[in-house]
Amino acid sequence: MRARIIVGLLALSLLGISGISGISQAADETPSGSGVTAPGGLVGSKDVACCKPGDITPPPELVANTPKGRLKNPYQDFATVAEEGHRQFMRPGCNECHGGTGGGGICPPLTQGVWFWGSDDDTLFRLVTLGSQALQDEGYQRLGEGSVKGPMPAMGKLIQTSDDLWKIIAWIRSINPPPSPPTADRMN
């Protein structure tokens, strides 16, 4: 009986050692068939640093795999990617409602210096990806109302990569004055 226990423990320890190298190797690989690796190269990890230029992760997947507050635009020098961000913004989805220059239309202008849900990168990325209703369902609170009270639709499935969305956000920041808290006189 004692010999069986020793052999069993030896087998488990050998499996554990080989399993560790397998885990390490798997973390560097893209899952079969998905074509996407989560930020930092880790698949399914919820505790990774975000975000890197060129990230091809679809926005909904990045949101699902990144804890709240951890999404950070890798393009802090907005001017370097603003033109590309504007091209992405002009694709179907954004400009039809917010106007081609971000000055508004049937949706609020993006140039007014007021952020209804917050101005941090994480909130903006999640708002565009999930839409305002899902953002609210996740516990975010709307800071103010503008003249347009309709919800922001989820755009995450229309924007192909997280990199594309970060460039759109960089362009929006390039045309938007520094954030200020919403006030009643600036909401209308």
C-alpha positions as CSV (number, residue, x, y, z in Angstrom):
1,M,0.0,0.0,0.0
2,R,2.8,2.4,0.9
3,A,4.6,1.7,-2.4
4,R,1.4,2.5,-4.3
5,I,1.1,5.9,-2.6
6,I,4.8,6.7,-3.3
7,V,4.4,5.7,-7.0
8,G,1.2,7.7,-7.2
9,L,2.8,10.8,-5.7
10,L,5.8,10.4,-8.0
11,A,3.5,10.2,-11.0
12,L,1.6,13.3,-9.9
13,S,4.8,15.2,-9.3
14,L,6.1,14.3,-12.8
15,L,2.8,15.3,-14.3
16,G,2.9,18.6,-12.4
17,I,6.4,19.4,-13.6
18,S,5.6,18.7,-17.2
19,G,2.2,20.5,-16.9
20,I,4.0,23.7,-15.8
21,S,6.1,23.8,-19.0
22,G,2.9,23.1,-21.0
23,I,1.1,26.0,-19.4
24,S,4.0,28.3,-20.1
25,Q,4.1,27.3,-23.7
26,A,0.3,27.6,-24.0
27,A,0.4,31.1,-22.7
28,D,2.5,32.2,-25.7
29,E,0.2,30.6,-28.2
30,T,-3.0,31.7,-29.8
31,P,-5.9,29.3,-29.1
32,S,-6.7,27.0,-31.9
33,G,-9.2,28.5,-34.3
34,S,-9.6,31.9,-32.6
35,G,-6.9,33.8,-34.4
36,V,-6.7,36.2,-31.4
37,T,-4.4,36.4,-28.4
38,A,-5.5,38.4,-25.3
39,P,-3.4,41.4,-24.2
40,G,0.1,40.5,-23.2
41,G,-0.1,37.2,-25.1
42,L,-2.0,35.5,-22.4
43,V,-5.2,33.6,-23.3
44,G,-8.1,34.1,-21.0
45,S,-6.0,35.9,-18.4
46,K,-8.0,38.5,-16.4
47,D,-4.9,40.0,-14.8
48,V,-2.8,41.3,-17.6
49,A,-1.4,44.7,-18.4
50,C,-3.4,46.5,-21.2
51,C,-2.9,47.7,-23.9
52,K,-0.4,47.6,-26.8
53,P,-0.3,49.3,-30.2
54,G,-1.4,46.9,-33.0
55,D,-3.6,44.8,-30.7
56,I,-5.9,42.7,-33.0
57,T,-8.2,41.6,-30.2
58,P,-11.8,42.4,-30.9
59,P,-13.0,45.1,-28.6
60,P,-15.7,42.9,-26.9
61,E,-13.1,40.3,-26.1
62,L,-10.7,42.8,-24.7
63,V,-13.4,44.2,-22.4
64,A,-14.4,40.7,-21.3
65,N,-10.7,39.8,-20.5
66,T,-9.7,43.0,-18.8
67,P,-10.7,44.1,-15.3
68,K,-12.5,47.4,-14.9
69,G,-10.1,50.3,-14.8
70,R,-7.3,48.6,-16.6
71,L,-8.0,49.6,-20.2
72,K,-5.4,52.3,-21.2
73,N,-5.0,53.8,-24.6
74,P,-1.5,53.0,-25.9
75,Y,-1.6,56.1,-28.0
76,Q,-1.0,59.0,-25.6
77,D,0.4,61.2,-28.3
78,F,-2.9,61.6,-30.1
79,A,-1.4,63.4,-33.1
80,T,0.5,60.3,-34.2
81,V,-2.7,58.3,-34.9
82,A,-5.4,61.0,-35.1
83,E,-5.7,60.8,-38.9
84,E,-6.0,57.0,-38.9
85,G,-8.5,57.3,-36.0
86,H,-10.6,59.7,-38.0
87,R,-10.5,57.3,-41.0
88,Q,-11.8,54.5,-38.7
89,F,-14.4,56.9,-37.3
90,M,-15.7,57.6,-40.8
91,R,-16.5,54.0,-41.4
92,P,-20.1,52.9,-40.9
93,G,-21.2,53.4,-37.3
94,C,-19.7,56.6,-35.8
95,N,-20.0,59.5,-38.2
96,E,-23.6,58.8,-39.2
97,C,-24.7,59.8,-35.7
98,H,-21.9,62.0,-34.3
99,G,-21.2,63.8,-37.6
100,G,-18.1,63.5,-39.8
101,T,-16.1,66.0,-37.8
102,G,-17.5,64.9,-34.4
103,G,-19.7,68.1,-34.2
104,G,-22.9,66.2,-33.6
105,G,-25.9,65.1,-35.5
106,I,-28.6,62.9,-34.1
107,C,-26.2,62.1,-31.3
108,P,-24.2,64.4,-29.0
109,P,-21.2,66.3,-30.4
110,L,-17.9,64.9,-29.4
111,T,-16.3,68.3,-29.4
112,Q,-18.1,70.0,-26.5
113,G,-15.7,69.1,-23.7
114,V,-18.4,67.3,-21.7
115,W,-18.1,63.5,-21.1
116,F,-21.5,62.1,-20.0
117,W,-20.1,58.8,-18.7
118,G,-16.6,59.8,-17.8
119,S,-13.4,60.7,-19.6
120,D,-11.0,58.0,-18.7
121,D,-9.8,55.5,-21.3
122,D,-11.4,52.5,-19.7
123,T,-14.8,54.1,-19.6
124,L,-14.7,55.4,-23.1
125,F,-13.5,52.1,-24.5
126,R,-16.2,50.2,-22.7
127,L,-18.9,52.7,-23.6
128,V,-18.2,52.4,-27.3
129,T,-17.8,48.7,-27.1
130,L,-20.8,47.8,-24.9
131,G,-23.1,50.7,-25.4
132,S,-24.6,52.9,-22.7
133,Q,-27.2,50.4,-21.4
134,A,-24.7,47.6,-20.9
135,L,-22.3,50.1,-19.3
136,Q,-25.0,51.1,-16.9
137,D,-25.8,47.4,-16.2
138,E,-22.2,47.0,-15.2
139,G,-22.6,49.7,-12.5
140,Y,-21.4,52.8,-14.3
141,Q,-23.4,55.9,-13.7
142,R,-24.2,58.6,-16.3
143,L,-22.8,61.9,-15.1
144,G,-25.1,64.1,-17.1
145,E,-27.6,64.5,-19.9
146,G,-27.3,66.4,-23.1
147,S,-29.9,67.6,-25.6
148,V,-29.9,64.0,-27.0
149,K,-31.1,61.5,-24.4
150,G,-31.0,58.4,-26.6
151,P,-28.7,55.5,-25.7
152,M,-25.3,54.9,-27.2
153,P,-25.5,51.6,-29.1
154,A,-22.9,48.9,-28.7
155,M,-20.4,49.4,-31.5
156,G,-17.8,46.8,-30.4
157,K,-18.8,44.3,-33.1
158,L,-18.5,46.9,-35.9
159,I,-15.0,47.9,-34.9
160,Q,-12.7,45.1,-36.0
161,T,-9.8,45.5,-33.6
162,S,-9.0,47.1,-30.2
163,D,-6.2,49.0,-32.0
164,D,-8.8,50.5,-34.3
165,L,-10.9,51.6,-31.4
166,W,-7.9,53.1,-29.5
167,K,-7.1,55.2,-32.6
168,I,-10.8,56.4,-32.8
169,I,-10.6,57.4,-29.1
170,A,-7.2,59.1,-29.8
171,W,-8.9,61.1,-32.6
172,I,-11.9,62.0,-30.4
173,R,-9.4,63.3,-27.7
174,S,-7.6,65.3,-30.4
175,I,-10.8,67.2,-31.2
176,N,-12.2,67.4,-27.7
177,P,-11.0,70.1,-25.3
178,P,-9.7,68.9,-21.9
179,P,-12.4,67.1,-19.9
180,S,-14.5,69.2,-17.5
181,P,-17.3,68.1,-15.2
182,P,-20.8,68.3,-16.7
183,T,-22.8,71.3,-15.6
184,A,-26.4,72.2,-16.4
185,D,-25.6,75.2,-18.6
186,R,-23.2,73.1,-20.7
187,M,-25.6,70.2,-21.2
188,N,-28.0,71.9,-23.6
